Amino acid sequence: MSEEPGLRRKTVQVLCRTLVALAVLVPFVWSIGFVRYVAAVPREINQSGANADAVVVLTGGTKRVAAGFQLLIDGRAKTLFISGVFSDVRRVDLQALAKKEDVEISDQLLSCCVELGFEAKDTRGNAVETAKWIKSRKARTMLLVTSNYHMPRSLFELYQLMPHIKIISYPVVSDTLMLDTLWQWPGSFKLLWTEYHKLLIAGTFGALERWPSG
C-alpha cells in the first residue's frame, strides 16, 4: 500500500513532463512547417517556356485569367479550361476582365479554345472538376495557373486525383504579397498562415482517404 502514493507521484510527473514537452514541440514543429511552406511558395513566374496539352486556370482573380489567356495566345497549349466560374459569368466577361490587365484575346480564340467549368466551389472542387475535364480531353500534360501562395495546395489536390498527369506550374505572383518581408506585413502573414492550415487540412484528409479500410 505504501508504494501506491509514490507510483502515483511518478505517473503524474511523467504525464506533466510529457505535456510540457508537447507544449514546446508541437508549436515548434508547426512553425517549422509554416516556414518551409513559405519558402516553397514560388517567387517568380515559370520561365521554362514548356508547352502542354491544356492550360487550366483556377479562378480567384483577374490576373489568373489574364495569365491563362496569355498562355493560350502564345500557343503554349491548344485549349484553356477555367475552373470554378460563377454560374452567371460568360466568356466575354472574362475577356473584358483580362483586357483590364492588358491581355486581349480574340473573339475567335475565345470561342474555339476556351471552356468554363461551373461546378467547383473550392480548391478540392477545382481538382475534381479539372480531373473530369482532363480525362474527357484525354490530355496528358497541363499548365496550371493559380496564385503562387495557392500553388502548393492546388498541386496536392490535383495529384491526388491525377497522379499520372504531368502538371507544369505557372504561378501568378502578386505585387502585394510580401514574401521576403512577411513579418512586417500582417495582411500577407494572415493570408499565408490561413493557406498553410488549409494545406495541412487537405493533407490530413488525403491521408485519411488513403488509410486502409477494414
NUSE-109621 format. One record per residue (C-alpha): residue number from 1; x, z, y; residue in one letter. Coordinates in nm, 2 decimals. Layout:
<atoms>
ATOM NUM X Z Y a
...
</atoms>
This chain:
<atoms>
ATOM 1 0.00 0.00 0.00 m
ATOM 2 0.29 0.08 0.24 s
ATOM 3 0.41 -0.28 0.22 e
ATOM 4 0.09 -0.43 0.35 e
ATOM 5 0.15 -0.35 0.72 p
ATOM 6 0.50 -0.49 0.70 g
ATOM 7 0.38 -0.80 0.53 l
ATOM 8 0.11 -0.85 0.79 r
ATOM 9 0.35 -0.80 1.07 r
ATOM 10 0.59 -1.06 0.92 k
ATOM 11 0.29 -1.30 0.88 t
ATOM 12 0.19 -1.25 1.24 v
ATOM 13 0.55 -1.30 1.36 q
ATOM 14 0.58 -1.63 1.16 v
ATOM 15 0.25 -1.75 1.30 l
ATOM 16 0.34 -1.67 1.66 c
ATOM 17 0.68 -1.84 1.62 r
ATOM 18 0.51 -2.15 1.48 t
ATOM 19 0.26 -2.16 1.76 l
ATOM 20 0.53 -2.12 2.02 v
ATOM 21 0.73 -2.40 1.85 a
ATOM 22 0.43 -2.63 1.85 l
ATOM 23 0.35 -2.55 2.21 a
ATOM 24 0.70 -2.67 2.31 v
ATOM 25 0.74 -2.95 2.06 l
ATOM 26 0.41 -3.13 2.10 v
ATOM 27 0.43 -3.18 2.48 p
ATOM 28 0.79 -3.29 2.44 f
ATOM 29 0.71 -3.55 2.17 v
ATOM 30 0.41 -3.66 2.37 w
ATOM 31 0.62 -3.71 2.68 s
ATOM 32 0.89 -3.89 2.50 i
ATOM 33 0.62 -4.13 2.36 g
ATOM 34 0.50 -4.19 2.71 f
ATOM 35 0.85 -4.27 2.84 v
ATOM 36 0.90 -4.51 2.56 r
ATOM 37 0.57 -4.68 2.63 y
ATOM 38 0.66 -4.72 3.00 v
ATOM 39 0.99 -4.87 2.90 a
ATOM 40 0.82 -5.12 2.67 a
ATOM 41 0.59 -5.25 2.95 v
ATOM 42 0.72 -5.59 3.05 p
ATOM 43 0.86 -5.62 3.40 r
ATOM 44 0.88 -5.99 3.42 e
ATOM 45 0.67 -6.30 3.33 i
ATOM 46 0.77 -6.46 3.00 n
ATOM 47 1.00 -6.75 3.10 q
ATOM 48 1.06 -6.88 2.75 s
ATOM 49 0.85 -7.20 2.80 g
ATOM 50 0.72 -7.18 2.45 a
ATOM 51 0.41 -7.37 2.36 n
ATOM 52 0.13 -7.27 2.14 a
ATOM 53 -0.19 -7.40 1.98 d
ATOM 54 -0.40 -7.20 2.23 a
ATOM 55 -0.39 -6.98 2.53 v
ATOM 56 -0.60 -6.66 2.51 v
ATOM 57 -0.69 -6.46 2.82 v
ATOM 58 -0.83 -6.11 2.80 l
ATOM 59 -1.04 -6.06 3.11 t
ATOM 60 -0.97 -5.78 3.36 g
ATOM 61 -0.85 -5.95 3.68 g
ATOM 62 -0.84 -6.28 3.86 t
ATOM 63 -0.46 -6.31 3.81 k
ATOM 64 -0.51 -6.31 3.43 r
ATOM 65 -0.75 -6.60 3.45 v
ATOM 66 -0.53 -6.79 3.70 a
ATOM 67 -0.23 -6.74 3.48 a
ATOM 68 -0.42 -6.88 3.18 g
ATOM 69 -0.53 -7.18 3.38 f
ATOM 70 -0.18 -7.25 3.49 q
ATOM 71 -0.05 -7.24 3.13 l
ATOM 72 -0.32 -7.49 3.04 l
ATOM 73 -0.24 -7.71 3.34 i
ATOM 74 0.13 -7.70 3.24 d
ATOM 75 0.05 -7.83 2.90 g
ATOM 76 0.16 -7.51 2.72 r
ATOM 77 -0.15 -7.54 2.49 a
ATOM 78 -0.44 -7.78 2.44 k
ATOM 79 -0.72 -7.52 2.47 t
ATOM 80 -0.79 -7.20 2.65 l
ATOM 81 -1.01 -6.91 2.54 f
ATOM 82 -1.12 -6.64 2.78 i
ATOM 83 -1.25 -6.33 2.60 s
ATOM 84 -1.48 -6.06 2.74 g
ATOM 85 -1.65 -6.26 3.01 v
ATOM 86 -1.97 -6.12 3.17 f
ATOM 87 -2.29 -6.30 3.05 s
ATOM 88 -2.37 -6.44 3.39 d
ATOM 89 -2.03 -6.59 3.46 v
ATOM 90 -1.97 -6.96 3.43 r
ATOM 91 -1.65 -7.16 3.40 r
ATOM 92 -1.69 -7.29 3.76 v
ATOM 93 -1.70 -6.92 3.88 d
ATOM 94 -1.36 -6.86 3.71 l
ATOM 95 -1.24 -7.19 3.86 q
ATOM 96 -1.32 -7.06 4.21 a
ATOM 97 -1.15 -6.72 4.14 l
ATOM 98 -0.84 -6.89 4.02 a
ATOM 99 -0.83 -7.11 4.33 k
ATOM 100 -0.80 -6.79 4.54 k
ATOM 101 -0.47 -6.73 4.35 e
ATOM 102 -0.36 -7.09 4.44 d
ATOM 103 -0.43 -7.22 4.09 v
ATOM 104 -0.65 -7.53 4.09 e
ATOM 105 -0.78 -7.66 3.76 i
ATOM 106 -0.95 -8.00 3.75 s
ATOM 107 -1.32 -8.02 3.65 d
ATOM 108 -1.22 -8.25 3.36 q
ATOM 109 -0.97 -8.00 3.21 l
ATOM 110 -1.22 -7.71 3.28 l
ATOM 111 -1.50 -7.88 3.09 s
ATOM 112 -1.29 -8.01 2.80 c
ATOM 113 -1.05 -7.74 2.72 c
ATOM 114 -1.18 -7.40 2.85 v
ATOM 115 -1.41 -7.19 2.63 e
ATOM 116 -1.56 -6.85 2.72 l
ATOM 117 -1.63 -6.55 2.49 g
ATOM 118 -1.92 -6.32 2.60 f
ATOM 119 -1.92 -6.06 2.32 e
ATOM 120 -1.62 -5.83 2.39 a
ATOM 121 -1.67 -5.52 2.60 k
ATOM 122 -1.33 -5.35 2.54 d
ATOM 123 -0.99 -5.43 2.40 t
ATOM 124 -1.10 -5.38 2.04 r
ATOM 125 -1.38 -5.62 2.11 g
ATOM 126 -1.14 -5.87 2.26 n
ATOM 127 -0.94 -5.86 1.94 a
ATOM 128 -1.25 -5.91 1.72 v
ATOM 129 -1.38 -6.19 1.94 e
ATOM 130 -1.04 -6.36 1.96 t
ATOM 131 -0.98 -6.34 1.59 a
ATOM 132 -1.31 -6.52 1.52 k
ATOM 133 -1.23 -6.79 1.77 w
ATOM 134 -0.87 -6.84 1.65 i
ATOM 135 -1.00 -6.87 1.29 k
ATOM 136 -1.26 -7.12 1.39 s
ATOM 137 -1.00 -7.33 1.56 r
ATOM 138 -0.75 -7.29 1.27 k
ATOM 139 -0.48 -7.20 1.52 a
ATOM 140 -0.15 -7.05 1.41 r
ATOM 141 0.01 -6.97 1.74 t
ATOM 142 -0.13 -6.84 2.07 m
ATOM 143 -0.01 -6.74 2.41 l
ATOM 144 -0.17 -6.40 2.51 l
ATOM 145 -0.24 -6.34 2.87 v
ATOM 146 -0.32 -5.99 3.00 t
ATOM 147 -0.18 -5.74 3.24 s
ATOM 148 0.17 -5.61 3.15 n
ATOM 149 0.06 -5.25 3.10 y
ATOM 150 -0.22 -5.37 2.88 h
ATOM 151 0.00 -5.59 2.66 m
ATOM 152 0.12 -5.32 2.40 p
ATOM 153 -0.23 -5.22 2.31 r
ATOM 154 -0.36 -5.57 2.31 s
ATOM 155 -0.09 -5.68 2.07 l
ATOM 156 -0.15 -5.39 1.84 f
ATOM 157 -0.53 -5.46 1.82 e
ATOM 158 -0.47 -5.83 1.76 l
ATOM 159 -0.21 -5.79 1.50 y
ATOM 160 -0.44 -5.55 1.32 q
ATOM 161 -0.68 -5.84 1.27 l
ATOM 162 -0.44 -6.14 1.27 m
ATOM 163 -0.11 -6.04 1.12 p
ATOM 164 -0.04 -6.40 1.02 h
ATOM 165 -0.08 -6.54 1.37 i
ATOM 166 0.23 -6.58 1.59 k
ATOM 167 0.14 -6.42 1.93 i
ATOM 168 0.36 -6.51 2.23 i
ATOM 169 0.30 -6.25 2.51 s
ATOM 170 0.26 -6.37 2.86 y
ATOM 171 0.22 -6.06 3.07 p
ATOM 172 0.07 -6.07 3.42 v
ATOM 173 0.29 -5.85 3.64 v
ATOM 174 0.11 -5.67 3.92 s
ATOM 175 0.29 -5.61 4.25 d
ATOM 176 0.10 -5.28 4.30 t
ATOM 177 0.21 -5.13 3.97 l
ATOM 178 0.53 -4.94 4.04 m
ATOM 179 0.70 -4.90 3.70 l
ATOM 180 1.05 -4.82 3.81 d
ATOM 181 0.94 -4.56 4.07 t
ATOM 182 0.64 -4.44 3.87 l
ATOM 183 0.67 -4.07 3.95 w
ATOM 184 0.64 -4.14 4.32 q
ATOM 185 0.31 -4.33 4.28 w
ATOM 186 0.01 -4.12 4.15 p
ATOM 187 -0.21 -4.42 4.11 g
ATOM 188 0.04 -4.61 3.89 s
ATOM 189 0.11 -4.29 3.69 f
ATOM 190 -0.25 -4.23 3.62 k
ATOM 191 -0.31 -4.59 3.51 l
ATOM 192 -0.02 -4.59 3.27 l
ATOM 193 -0.09 -4.23 3.14 w
ATOM 194 -0.45 -4.34 3.06 t
ATOM 195 -0.34 -4.66 2.90 e
ATOM 196 -0.08 -4.47 2.69 y
ATOM 197 -0.35 -4.24 2.55 h
ATOM 198 -0.58 -4.54 2.48 k
ATOM 199 -0.29 -4.68 2.28 l
ATOM 200 -0.25 -4.36 2.09 l
ATOM 201 -0.62 -4.36 2.01 i
ATOM 202 -0.61 -4.72 1.89 a
ATOM 203 -0.31 -4.63 1.67 g
ATOM 204 -0.49 -4.34 1.52 t
ATOM 205 -0.80 -4.54 1.44 f
ATOM 206 -0.58 -4.82 1.30 g
ATOM 207 -0.40 -4.57 1.07 a
ATOM 208 -0.74 -4.42 0.95 l
ATOM 209 -0.87 -4.77 0.87 e
ATOM 210 -0.57 -4.84 0.65 r
ATOM 211 -0.60 -4.50 0.48 w
ATOM 212 -0.68 -4.55 0.11 p
ATOM 213 -1.05 -4.46 0.04 s
ATOM 214 -1.15 -4.26 -0.27 g
</atoms>
